[in-house]
Amino acid sequence: MEGVRVEGLFGLLVLAIDVWAIIHIVQSGTSTLKKVLWVVLILLLPLVGFLIWLLLGPRKNAASA
């Protein structure tokens, strides 16, 4: 029974970080096509897509923040 709880918690964590990433993607100033591609990648490959977006996704300009 403990395995079910750990797996469920991990799945919930992945869902939460994916939702967070999608919100940031949608709010970003990048083109609509890039937004759609990033969101599709995260939806198709939830954990891997998030990690790729985290490493390669658009960055905010530090001067504009």
PQR file of N, CA, C, O and H, with PARSE charges and radii, in Angstrom:
ATOM      1  N   MET A   1       0.805  -1.193   0.000 -0.4000 1.5000
ATOM      2  CA  MET A   1       0.000   0.000   0.000 -0.0000 2.0000
ATOM      3  C   MET A   1       0.852   1.262   0.000  0.5500 1.7000
ATOM      4  O   MET A   1       0.442   2.285  -0.548 -0.5500 1.4000
ATOM      5  N   GLU A   2       2.033   1.202   0.609 -0.4000 1.5000
ATOM      6  CA  GLU A   2       2.904   2.381   0.654 -0.0000 2.0000
ATOM      7  C   GLU A   2       3.336   2.797  -0.750  0.5500 1.7000
ATOM      8  O   GLU A   2       3.470   3.992  -1.015 -0.5500 1.4000
ATOM      9  H   GLU A   2       2.367   0.371   1.054  0.4000 1.0000
ATOM     10  N   GLY A   3       3.559   1.839  -1.657 -0.4000 1.5000
ATOM     11  CA  GLY A   3       3.961   2.159  -3.018 -0.0000 2.0000
ATOM     12  C   GLY A   3       2.926   2.999  -3.739  0.5500 1.7000
ATOM     13  O   GLY A   3       3.280   3.879  -4.523 -0.5500 1.4000
ATOM     14  H   GLY A   3       3.450   0.869  -1.441  0.4000 1.0000
ATOM     15  N   VAL A   4       1.679   2.744  -3.490 -0.4000 1.5000
ATOM     16  CA  VAL A   4       0.605   3.506  -4.122 -0.0000 2.0000
ATOM     17  C   VAL A   4       0.654   4.957  -3.649  0.5500 1.7000
ATOM     18  O   VAL A   4       0.460   5.869  -4.453 -0.5500 1.4000
ATOM     19  H   VAL A   4       1.391   2.029  -2.853  0.4000 1.0000
ATOM     20  N   ARG A   5       0.901   5.180  -2.400 -0.4000 1.5000
ATOM     21  CA  ARG A   5       0.955   6.532  -1.858 -0.0000 2.0000
ATOM     22  C   ARG A   5       2.133   7.309  -2.434  0.5500 1.7000
ATOM     23  O   ARG A   5       1.986   8.473  -2.809 -0.5500 1.4000
ATOM     24  H   ARG A   5       1.058   4.439  -1.747  0.4000 1.0000
ATOM     25  N   VAL A   6       3.292   6.677  -2.507 -0.4000 1.5000
ATOM     26  CA  VAL A   6       4.474   7.351  -3.041 -0.0000 2.0000
ATOM     27  C   VAL A   6       4.278   7.656  -4.520  0.5500 1.7000
ATOM     28  O   VAL A   6       4.607   8.755  -4.967 -0.5500 1.4000
ATOM     29  H   VAL A   6       3.411   5.732  -2.203  0.4000 1.0000
ATOM     30  N   GLU A   7       3.756   6.720  -5.277 -0.4000 1.5000
ATOM     31  CA  GLU A   7       3.519   6.935  -6.701 -0.0000 2.0000
ATOM     32  C   GLU A   7       2.478   8.029  -6.914  0.5500 1.7000
ATOM     33  O   GLU A   7       2.622   8.864  -7.807 -0.5500 1.4000
ATOM     34  H   GLU A   7       3.489   5.827  -4.914  0.4000 1.0000
ATOM     35  N   GLY A   8       1.448   8.022  -6.105 -0.4000 1.5000
ATOM     36  CA  GLY A   8       0.415   9.047  -6.215 -0.0000 2.0000
ATOM     37  C   GLY A   8       0.956  10.425  -5.882  0.5500 1.7000
ATOM     38  O   GLY A   8       0.609  11.408  -6.537 -0.5500 1.4000
ATOM     39  H   GLY A   8       1.331   7.344  -5.380  0.4000 1.0000
ATOM     40  N   LEU A   9       1.801  10.501  -4.870 -0.4000 1.5000
ATOM     41  CA  LEU A   9       2.412  11.772  -4.493 -0.0000 2.0000
ATOM     42  C   LEU A   9       3.344  12.263  -5.585  0.5500 1.7000
ATOM     43  O   LEU A   9       3.362  13.456  -5.891 -0.5500 1.4000
ATOM     44  H   LEU A   9       2.083   9.703  -4.337  0.4000 1.0000
ATOM     45  N   PHE A  10       4.124  11.358  -6.180 -0.4000 1.5000
ATOM     46  CA  PHE A  10       5.014  11.725  -7.281 -0.0000 2.0000
ATOM     47  C   PHE A  10       4.211  12.225  -8.477  0.5500 1.7000
ATOM     48  O   PHE A  10       4.584  13.221  -9.096 -0.5500 1.4000
ATOM     49  H   PHE A  10       4.109  10.390  -5.931  0.4000 1.0000
ATOM     50  N   GLY A  11       3.131  11.558  -8.804 -0.4000 1.5000
ATOM     51  CA  GLY A  11       2.276  11.984  -9.906 -0.0000 2.0000
ATOM     52  C   GLY A  11       1.666  13.355  -9.657  0.5500 1.7000
ATOM     53  O   GLY A  11       1.567  14.171 -10.574 -0.5500 1.4000
ATOM     54  H   GLY A  11       2.828  10.749  -8.301  0.4000 1.0000
ATOM     55  N   LEU A  12       1.262  13.606  -8.428 -0.4000 1.5000
ATOM     56  CA  LEU A  12       0.711  14.910  -8.065 -0.0000 2.0000
ATOM     57  C   LEU A  12       1.774  15.998  -8.170  0.5500 1.7000
ATOM     58  O   LEU A  12       1.485  17.111  -8.609 -0.5500 1.4000
ATOM     59  H   LEU A  12       1.343  12.943  -7.684  0.4000 1.0000
ATOM     60  N   LEU A  13       2.989  15.682  -7.772 -0.4000 1.5000
ATOM     61  CA  LEU A  13       4.094  16.635  -7.879 -0.0000 2.0000
ATOM     62  C   LEU A  13       4.396  16.965  -9.340  0.5500 1.7000
ATOM     63  O   LEU A  13       4.583  18.131  -9.685 -0.5500 1.4000
ATOM     64  H   LEU A  13       3.223  14.778  -7.415  0.4000 1.0000
ATOM     65  N   VAL A  14       4.443  15.954 -10.192 -0.4000 1.5000
ATOM     66  CA  VAL A  14       4.673  16.172 -11.621 -0.0000 2.0000
ATOM     67  C   VAL A  14       3.550  17.021 -12.217  0.5500 1.7000
ATOM     68  O   VAL A  14       3.808  17.930 -13.006 -0.5500 1.4000
ATOM     69  H   VAL A  14       4.290  15.007  -9.912  0.4000 1.0000
ATOM     70  N   LEU A  15       2.325  16.728 -11.845 -0.4000 1.5000
ATOM     71  CA  LEU A  15       1.186  17.529 -12.325 -0.0000 2.0000
ATOM     72  C   LEU A  15       1.329  18.984 -11.893  0.5500 1.7000
ATOM     73  O   LEU A  15       1.099  19.891 -12.692 -0.5500 1.4000
ATOM     74  H   LEU A  15       2.116  15.990 -11.204  0.4000 1.0000
ATOM     75  N   ALA A  16       1.701  19.213 -10.651 -0.4000 1.5000
ATOM     76  CA  ALA A  16       1.839  20.576 -10.140 -0.0000 2.0000
ATOM     77  C   ALA A  16       2.931  21.343 -10.879  0.5500 1.7000
ATOM     78  O   ALA A  16       2.722  22.500 -11.244 -0.5500 1.4000
ATOM     79  H   ALA A  16       1.887  18.476 -10.001  0.4000 1.0000
ATOM     80  N   ILE A  17       4.086  20.729 -11.107 -0.4000 1.5000
ATOM     81  CA  ILE A  17       5.159  21.454 -11.802 -0.0000 2.0000
ATOM     82  C   ILE A  17       4.816  21.667 -13.273  0.5500 1.7000
ATOM     83  O   ILE A  17       5.225  22.665 -13.866 -0.5500 1.4000
ATOM     84  H   ILE A  17       4.256  19.790 -10.811  0.4000 1.0000
ATOM     85  N   ASP A  18       4.072  20.740 -13.862 -0.4000 1.5000
ATOM     86  CA  ASP A  18       3.647  20.926 -15.254 -0.0000 2.0000
ATOM     87  C   ASP A  18       2.655  22.078 -15.378  0.5500 1.7000
ATOM     88  O   ASP A  18       2.749  22.881 -16.306 -0.5500 1.4000
ATOM     89  H   ASP A  18       3.740  19.929 -13.381  0.4000 1.0000
ATOM     90  N   VAL A  19       1.714  22.164 -14.456 -0.4000 1.5000
ATOM     91  CA  VAL A  19       0.755  23.273 -14.468 -0.0000 2.0000
ATOM     92  C   VAL A  19       1.493  24.592 -14.269  0.5500 1.7000
ATOM     93  O   VAL A  19       1.200  25.573 -14.952 -0.5500 1.4000
ATOM     94  H   VAL A  19       1.637  21.512 -13.701  0.4000 1.0000
ATOM     95  N   TRP A  20       2.444  24.625 -13.343 -0.4000 1.5000
ATOM     96  CA  TRP A  20       3.249  25.829 -13.100 -0.0000 2.0000
ATOM     97  C   TRP A  20       3.994  26.240 -14.375  0.5500 1.7000
ATOM     98  O   TRP A  20       4.009  27.416 -14.735 -0.5500 1.4000
ATOM     99  H   TRP A  20       2.682  23.828 -12.788  0.4000 1.0000
ATOM    100  N   ALA A  21       4.608  25.272 -15.051 -0.4000 1.5000
ATOM    101  CA  ALA A  21       5.352  25.564 -16.281 -0.0000 2.0000
ATOM    102  C   ALA A  21       4.419  26.077 -17.372  0.5500 1.7000
ATOM    103  O   ALA A  21       4.757  27.034 -18.068 -0.5500 1.4000
ATOM    104  H   ALA A  21       4.596  24.316 -14.758  0.4000 1.0000
ATOM    105  N   ILE A  22       3.260  25.460 -17.531 -0.4000 1.5000
ATOM    106  CA  ILE A  22       2.316  25.883 -18.566 -0.0000 2.0000
ATOM    107  C   ILE A  22       1.822  27.300 -18.295  0.5500 1.7000
ATOM    108  O   ILE A  22       1.673  28.088 -19.229 -0.5500 1.4000
ATOM    109  H   ILE A  22       2.986  24.682 -16.966  0.4000 1.0000
ATOM    110  N   ILE A  23       1.571  27.633 -17.049 -0.4000 1.5000
ATOM    111  CA  ILE A  23       1.164  29.002 -16.714 -0.0000 2.0000
ATOM    112  C   ILE A  23       2.261  29.983 -17.104  0.5500 1.7000
ATOM    113  O   ILE A  23       1.978  31.031 -17.684 -0.5500 1.4000
ATOM    114  H   ILE A  23       1.692  26.993 -16.290  0.4000 1.0000
ATOM    115  N   HIS A  24       3.493  29.657 -16.795 -0.4000 1.5000
ATOM    116  CA  HIS A  24       4.611  30.541 -17.147 -0.0000 2.0000
ATOM    117  C   HIS A  24       4.800  30.645 -18.661  0.5500 1.7000
ATOM    118  O   HIS A  24       5.141  31.708 -19.179 -0.5500 1.4000
ATOM    119  H   HIS A  24       3.723  28.806 -16.324  0.4000 1.0000
ATOM    120  N   ILE A  25       4.580  29.550 -19.353 -0.4000 1.5000
ATOM    121  CA  ILE A  25       4.697  29.577 -20.815 -0.0000 2.0000
ATOM    122  C   ILE A  25       3.635  30.492 -21.411  0.5500 1.7000
ATOM    123  O   ILE A  25       3.941  31.334 -22.255 -0.5500 1.4000
ATOM    124  H   ILE A  25       4.303  28.686 -18.932  0.4000 1.0000
ATOM    125  N   VAL A  26       2.397  30.330 -20.979 -0.4000 1.5000
ATOM    126  CA  VAL A  26       1.293  31.120 -21.522 -0.0000 2.0000
ATOM    127  C   VAL A  26       1.489  32.606 -21.220  0.5500 1.7000
ATOM    128  O   VAL A  26       1.131  33.449 -22.042 -0.5500 1.4000
ATOM    129  H   VAL A  26       2.149  29.645 -20.294  0.4000 1.0000
ATOM    130  N   GLN A  27       2.045  32.939 -20.068 -0.4000 1.5000
ATOM    131  CA  GLN A  27       2.254  34.330 -19.683 -0.0000 2.0000
ATOM    132  C   GLN A  27       3.516  34.944 -20.287  0.5500 1.7000
ATOM    133  O   GLN A  27       3.731  36.150 -20.171 -0.5500 1.4000
ATOM    134  H   GLN A  27       2.336  32.254 -19.400  0.4000 1.0000
ATOM    135  N   SER A  28       4.344  34.133 -20.923 -0.4000 1.5000
ATOM    136  CA  SER A  28       5.591  34.648 -21.474 -0.0000 2.0000
ATOM    137  C   SER A  28       5.331  35.507 -22.705  0.5500 1.7000
ATOM    138  O   SER A  28       4.238  35.501 -23.271 -0.5500 1.4000
ATOM    139  H   SER A  28       4.169  33.153 -21.017  0.4000 1.0000
ATOM    140  N   GLY A  29       6.343  36.232 -23.096 -0.4000 1.5000
ATOM    141  CA  GLY A  29       6.211  37.125 -24.243 -0.0000 2.0000
ATOM    142  C   GLY A  29       6.650  36.499 -25.550  0.5500 1.7000
ATOM    143  O   GLY A  29       6.796  37.206 -26.547 -0.5500 1.4000
ATOM    144  H   GLY A  29       7.230  36.238 -22.635  0.4000 1.0000
ATOM    145  N   THR A  30       6.862  35.217 -25.574 -0.4000 1.5000
ATOM    146  CA  THR A  30       7.313  34.531 -26.779 -0.0000 2.0000
ATOM    147  C   THR A  30       6.163  34.371 -27.780  0.5500 1.7000
ATOM    148  O   THR A  30       5.007  34.641 -27.454 -0.5500 1.4000
ATOM    149  H   THR A  30       6.744  34.642 -24.764  0.4000 1.0000
ATOM    150  N   SER A  31       6.482  33.940 -28.971 -0.4000 1.5000
ATOM    151  CA  SER A  31       5.460  33.804 -30.014 -0.0000 2.0000
ATOM    152  C   SER A  31       4.446  32.709 -29.662  0.5500 1.7000
ATOM    153  O   SER A  31       4.729  31.795 -28.886 -0.5500 1.4000
ATOM    154  H   SER A  31       7.421  33.720 -29.235  0.4000 1.0000
ATOM    155  N   THR A  32       3.289  32.832 -30.243 -0.4000 1.5000
ATOM    156  CA  THR A  32       2.218  31.863 -29.993 -0.0000 2.0000
ATOM    157  C   THR A  32       2.628  30.459 -30.426  0.5500 1.7000
ATOM    158  O   THR A  32       2.321  29.484 -29.741 -0.5500 1.4000
ATOM    159  H   THR A  32       3.059  33.573 -30.873  0.4000 1.0000
ATOM    160  N   LEU A  33       3.312  30.354 -31.548 -0.4000 1.5000
ATOM    161  CA  LEU A  33       3.754  29.038 -32.021 -0.0000 2.0000
ATOM    162  C   LEU A  33       4.688  28.376 -31.017  0.5500 1.7000
ATOM    163  O   LEU A  33       4.550  27.187 -30.729 -0.5500 1.4000
ATOM    164  H   LEU A  33       3.562  31.146 -32.104  0.4000 1.0000
ATOM    165  N   LYS A  34       5.630  29.132 -30.487 -0.4000 1.5000
ATOM    166  CA  LYS A  34       6.551  28.563 -29.493 -0.0000 2.0000
ATOM    167  C   LYS A  34       5.811  28.165 -28.228  0.5500 1.7000
ATOM    168  O   LYS A  34       6.113  27.134 -27.626 -0.5500 1.4000
ATOM    169  H   LYS A  34       5.742  30.098 -30.721  0.4000 1.0000
ATOM    170  N   LYS A  35       4.838  28.980 -27.821 -0.4000 1.5000
ATOM    171  CA  LYS A  35       4.040  28.636 -26.642 -0.0000 2.0000
ATOM    172  C   LYS A  35       3.314  27.316 -26.851  0.5500 1.7000
ATOM    173  O   LYS A  35       3.320  26.445 -25.981 -0.5500 1.4000
ATOM    174  H   LYS A  35       4.592  29.817 -28.310  0.4000 1.0000
ATOM    175  N   VAL A  36       2.689  27.179 -28.014 -0.4000 1.5000
ATOM    176  CA  VAL A  36       1.936  25.957 -28.317 -0.0000 2.0000
ATOM    177  C   VAL A  36       2.871  24.746 -28.329  0.5500 1.7000
ATOM    178  O   VAL A  36       2.537  23.697 -27.779 -0.5500 1.4000
ATOM    179  H   VAL A  36       2.683  27.887 -28.721  0.4000 1.0000
ATOM    180  N   LEU A  37       4.033  24.890 -28.953 -0.4000 1.5000
ATOM    181  CA  LEU A  37       4.975  23.776 -29.016 -0.0000 2.0000
ATOM    182  C   LEU A  37       5.466  23.367 -27.636  0.5500 1.7000
ATOM    183  O   LEU A  37       5.566  22.174 -27.349 -0.5500 1.4000
ATOM    184  H   LEU A  37       4.304  25.743 -29.400  0.4000 1.0000
ATOM    185  N   TRP A  38       5.773  24.331 -26.778 -0.4000 1.5000
ATOM    186  CA  TRP A  38       6.212  24.005 -25.421 -0.0000 2.0000
ATOM    187  C   TRP A  38       5.108  23.314 -24.633  0.5500 1.7000
ATOM    188  O   TRP A  38       5.363  22.332 -23.936 -0.5500 1.4000
ATOM    189  H   TRP A  38       5.691  25.301 -27.011  0.4000 1.0000
ATOM    190  N   VAL A  39       3.881  23.822 -24.737 -0.4000 1.5000
ATOM    191  CA  VAL A  39       2.769  23.225 -23.993 -0.0000 2.0000
ATOM    192  C   VAL A  39       2.511  21.799 -24.481  0.5500 1.7000
ATOM    193  O   VAL A  39       2.287  20.899 -23.671 -0.5500 1.4000
ATOM    194  H   VAL A  39       3.673  24.620 -25.303  0.4000 1.0000
ATOM    195  N   VAL A  40       2.541  21.589 -25.786 -0.4000 1.5000
ATOM    196  CA  VAL A  40       2.331  20.244 -26.331 -0.0000 2.0000
ATOM    197  C   VAL A  40       3.422  19.299 -25.844  0.5500 1.7000
ATOM    198  O   VAL A  40       3.135  18.158 -25.481 -0.5500 1.4000
ATOM    199  H   VAL A  40       2.723  22.320 -26.444  0.4000 1.0000
ATOM    200  N   LEU A  41       4.672  19.762 -25.833 -0.4000 1.5000
ATOM    201  CA  LEU A  41       5.778  18.928 -25.352 -0.0000 2.0000
ATOM    202  C   LEU A  41       5.556  18.535 -23.894  0.5500 1.7000
ATOM    203  O   LEU A  41       5.758  17.378 -23.524 -0.5500 1.4000
ATOM    204  H   LEU A  41       4.905  20.688 -26.128  0.4000 1.0000
ATOM    205  N   ILE A  42       5.146  19.484 -23.075 -0.4000 1.5000
ATOM    206  CA  ILE A  42       4.921  19.183 -21.659 -0.0000 2.0000
ATOM    207  C   ILE A  42       3.725  18.249 -21.470  0.5500 1.7000
ATOM    208  O   ILE A  42       3.738  17.398 -20.581 -0.5500 1.4000
ATOM    209  H   ILE A  42       4.981  20.423 -23.375  0.4000 1.0000
ATOM    210  N   LEU A  43       2.701  18.405 -22.294 -0.4000 1.5000
ATOM    211  CA  LEU A  43       1.541  17.520 -22.170 -0.0000 2.0000
ATOM    212  C   LEU A  43       1.843  16.101 -22.640  0.5500 1.7000
ATOM    213  O   LEU A  43       1.340  15.135 -22.066 -0.5500 1.4000
ATOM    214  H   LEU A  43       2.690  19.097 -23.016  0.4000 1.0000
ATOM    215  N   LEU A  44       2.665  15.973 -23.685 -0.4000 1.5000
ATOM    216  CA  LEU A  44       2.998  14.642 -24.203 -0.0000 2.0000
ATOM    217  C   LEU A  44       4.031  13.915 -23.337  0.5500 1.7000
ATOM    218  O   LEU A  44       3.945  12.702 -23.143 -0.5500 1.4000
ATOM    219  H   LEU A  44       3.073  16.758 -24.151  0.4000 1.0000
ATOM    220  N   LEU A  45       4.999  14.663 -22.822 -0.4000 1.5000
ATOM    221  CA  LEU A  45       6.067  14.088 -21.999 -0.0000 2.0000
ATOM    222  C   LEU A  45       6.164  14.895 -20.708  0.5500 1.7000
ATOM    223  O   LEU A  45       7.036  15.754 -20.587 -0.5500 1.4000
ATOM    224  H   LEU A  45       5.068  15.648 -22.980  0.4000 1.0000
ATOM    225  N   PRO A  46       5.290  14.635 -19.750 -0.5600 1.5000
ATOM    226  CA  PRO A  46       5.174  15.519 -18.593  0.2800 2.0000
ATOM    227  C   PRO A  46       6.489  15.813 -17.855  0.5500 1.7000
ATOM    228  O   PRO A  46       6.828  16.982 -17.672 -0.5500 1.4000
ATOM    229  N   LEU A  47       7.213  14.818 -17.441 -0.4000 1.5000
ATOM    230  CA  LEU A  47       8.428  15.072 -16.676 -0.0000 2.0000
ATOM    231  C   LEU A  47       9.578  15.498 -17.582  0.5500 1.7000
ATOM    232  O   LEU A  47      10.266  16.479 -17.299 -0.5500 1.4000
ATOM    233  H   LEU A  47       6.937  13.869 -17.590  0.4000 1.0000
ATOM    234  N   VAL A  48       9.783  14.768 -18.656 -0.4000 1.5000
ATOM    235  CA  VAL A  48      10.874  15.090 -19.588 -0.0000 2.0000
ATOM    236  C   VAL A  48      10.621  16.440 -20.256  0.5500 1.7000
ATOM    237  O   VAL A  48      11.546  17.240 -20.399 -0.5500 1.4000
ATOM    238  H   VAL A  48       9.224  13.971 -18.885  0.4000 1.0000
ATOM    239  N   GLY A  49       9.390  16.700 -20.663 -0.4000 1.5000
ATOM    240  CA  GLY A  49       9.050  17.977 -21.281 -0.0000 2.0000
ATOM    241  C   GLY A  49       9.306  19.146 -20.352  0.5500 1.7000
ATOM    242  O   GLY A  49       9.801  20.189 -20.779 -0.5500 1.4000
ATOM    243  H   GLY A  49       8.638  16.051 -20.547  0.4000 1.0000
ATOM    244  N   PHE A  50       8.969  18.974 -19.070 -0.4000 1.5000
ATOM    245  CA  PHE A  50       9.240  20.030 -18.090 -0.0000 2.0000
ATOM    246  C   PHE A  50      10.735  20.269 -17.949  0.5500 1.7000
ATOM    247  O   PHE A  50      11.185  21.415 -17.920 -0.5500 1.4000
ATOM    248  H   PHE A  50       8.567  18.127 -18.722  0.4000 1.0000
ATOM    249  N   LEU A  51      11.498  19.201 -17.862 -0.4000 1.5000
ATOM    250  CA  LEU A  51      12.951  19.351 -17.711 -0.0000 2.0000
ATOM    251  C   LEU A  51      13.577  20.016 -18.936  0.5500 1.7000
ATOM    252  O   LEU A  51      14.474  20.848 -18.799 -0.5500 1.4000
ATOM    253  H   LEU A  51      11.132  18.270 -17.886  0.4000 1.0000
ATOM    254  N   ILE A  52      13.113  19.657 -20.116 -0.4000 1.5000
ATOM    255  CA  ILE A  52      13.620  20.295 -21.340 -0.0000 2.0000
ATOM    256  C   ILE A  52      13.260  21.773 -21.340  0.5500 1.7000
ATOM    257  O   ILE A  52      14.097  22.617 -21.660 -0.5500 1.4000
ATOM    258  H   ILE A  52      12.385  18.981 -20.226  0.4000 1.0000
ATOM    259  N   TRP A  53      12.019  22.091 -20.983 -0.4000 1.5000
ATOM    260  CA  TRP A  53      11.608  23.496 -20.923 -0.0000 2.0000
ATOM    261  C   TRP A  53      12.424  24.257 -19.882  0.5500 1.7000
ATOM    262  O   TRP A  53      12.820  25.400 -20.112 -0.5500 1.4000
ATOM    263  H   TRP A  53      11.339  21.406 -20.723  0.4000 1.0000
ATOM    264  N   LEU A  54      12.671  23.628 -18.750 -0.4000 1.5000
ATOM    265  CA  LEU A  54      13.432  24.272 -17.690 -0.0000 2.0000
ATOM    266  C   LEU A  54      14.847  24.602 -18.156  0.5500 1.7000
ATOM    267  O   LEU A  54      15.389  25.654 -17.816 -0.5500 1.4000
ATOM    268  H   LEU A  54      12.350  22.700 -18.564  0.4000 1.0000
ATOM    269  N   LEU A  55      15.438  23.704 -18.930 -0.4000 1.5000
ATOM    270  CA  LEU A  55      16.813  23.909 -19.406 -0.0000 2.0000
ATOM    271  C   LEU A  55      16.894  24.768 -20.661  0.5500 1.7000
ATOM    272  O   LEU A  55      17.814  25.575 -20.791 -0.5500 1.4000
ATOM    273  H   LEU A  55      14.998  22.850 -19.206  0.4000 1.0000
ATOM    274  N   LEU A  56      15.956  24.615 -21.580 -0.4000 1.5000
ATOM    275  CA  LEU A  56      16.071  25.252 -22.890 -0.0000 2.0000
ATOM    276  C   LEU A  56      15.005  26.295 -23.194  0.5500 1.7000
ATOM    277  O   LEU A  56      15.075  26.969 -24.222 -0.5500 1.4000
ATOM    278  H   LEU A  56      15.208  23.960 -21.474  0.4000 1.0000
ATOM    279  N   GLY A  57      14.036  26.434 -22.326 -0.4000 1.5000
ATOM    280  CA  GLY A  57      12.944  27.362 -22.578 -0.0000 2.0000
ATOM    281  C   GLY A  57      13.386  28.808 -22.547  0.5500 1.7000
ATOM    282  O   GLY A  57      14.487  29.123 -22.094 -0.5500 1.4000
ATOM    283  H   GLY A  57      13.979  25.887 -21.491  0.4000 1.0000
ATOM    284  N   PRO A  58      12.524  29.688 -23.030 -0.5600 1.5000
ATOM    285  CA  PRO A  58      12.857  31.114 -23.049  0.2800 2.0000
ATOM    286  C   PRO A  58      13.083  31.659 -21.647  0.5500 1.7000
ATOM    287  O   PRO A  58      12.411  31.273 -20.690 -0.5500 1.4000
ATOM    288  N   ARG A  59      14.031  32.552 -21.555 -0.4000 1.5000
ATOM    289  CA  ARG A  59      14.368  33.167 -20.271 -0.0000 2.0000
ATOM    290  C   ARG A  59      13.905  34.616 -20.259  0.5500 1.7000
ATOM    291  O   ARG A  59      13.868  35.285 -21.291 -0.5500 1.4000
ATOM    292  H   ARG A  59      14.577  32.865 -22.332  0.4000 1.0000
ATOM    293  N   LYS A  60      13.554  35.081 -19.072 -0.4000 1.5000
ATOM    294  CA  LYS A  60      13.252  36.500 -18.919 -0.0000 2.0000
ATOM    295  C   LYS A  60      14.573  37.262 -18.915  0.5500 1.7000
ATOM    296  O   LYS A  60      15.582  36.788 -18.392 -0.5500 1.4000
ATOM    297  H   LYS A  60      13.584  34.537 -18.233  0.4000 1.0000
ATOM    298  N   ASN A  61      14.544  38.430 -19.498 -0.4000 1.5000
ATOM    299  CA  ASN A  61      15.711  39.283 -19.492 -0.0000 2.0000
ATOM    300  C   ASN A  61      15.884  39.867 -18.088  0.5500 1.7000
ATOM    301  O   ASN A  61      14.956  40.481 -17.563 -0.5500 1.4000
ATOM    302  H   ASN A  61      13.724  38.815 -19.923  0.4000 1.0000
ATOM    303  N   ALA A  62      17.045  39.687 -17.478 -0.4000 1.5000
ATOM    304  CA  ALA A  62      17.283  40.149 -16.115 -0.0000 2.0000
ATOM    305  C   ALA A  62      17.135  41.675 -16.013  0.5500 1.7000
ATOM    306  O   ALA A  62      16.736  42.184 -14.966 -0.5500 1.4000
ATOM    307  H   ALA A  62      17.799  39.187 -17.904  0.4000 1.0000
ATOM    308  N   ALA A  63      17.449  42.399 -17.078 -0.4000 1.5000
ATOM    309  CA  ALA A  63      17.358  43.858 -17.049 -0.0000 2.0000
ATOM    310  C   ALA A  63      15.913  44.345 -17.012  0.5500 1.7000
ATOM    311  O   ALA A  63      15.639  45.427 -16.493 -0.5500 1.4000
ATOM    312  H   ALA A  63      17.773  41.986 -17.929  0.4000 1.0000
ATOM    313  N   SER A  64      14.985  43.557 -17.559 -0.4000 1.5000
ATOM    314  CA  SER A  64      13.588  43.982 -17.613 -0.0000 2.0000
ATOM    315  C   SER A  64      12.811  43.594 -16.368  0.5500 1.7000
ATOM    316  O   SER A  64      11.680  44.041 -16.175 -0.5500 1.4000
ATOM    317  H   SER A  64      15.207  42.678 -17.981  0.4000 1.0000
ATOM    318  N   ALA A  65      13.404  42.771 -15.528 -0.4000 1.5000
ATOM    319  CA  ALA A  65      12.706  42.297 -14.317 -0.0000 2.0000
ATOM    320  C   ALA A  65      12.776  43.288 -13.188  0.5500 1.7000
ATOM    321  O   ALA A  65      12.238  43.034 -12.109 -0.5500 1.4000
ATOM    322  H   ALA A  65      14.323  42.408 -15.685  0.4000 1.0000
TER
END
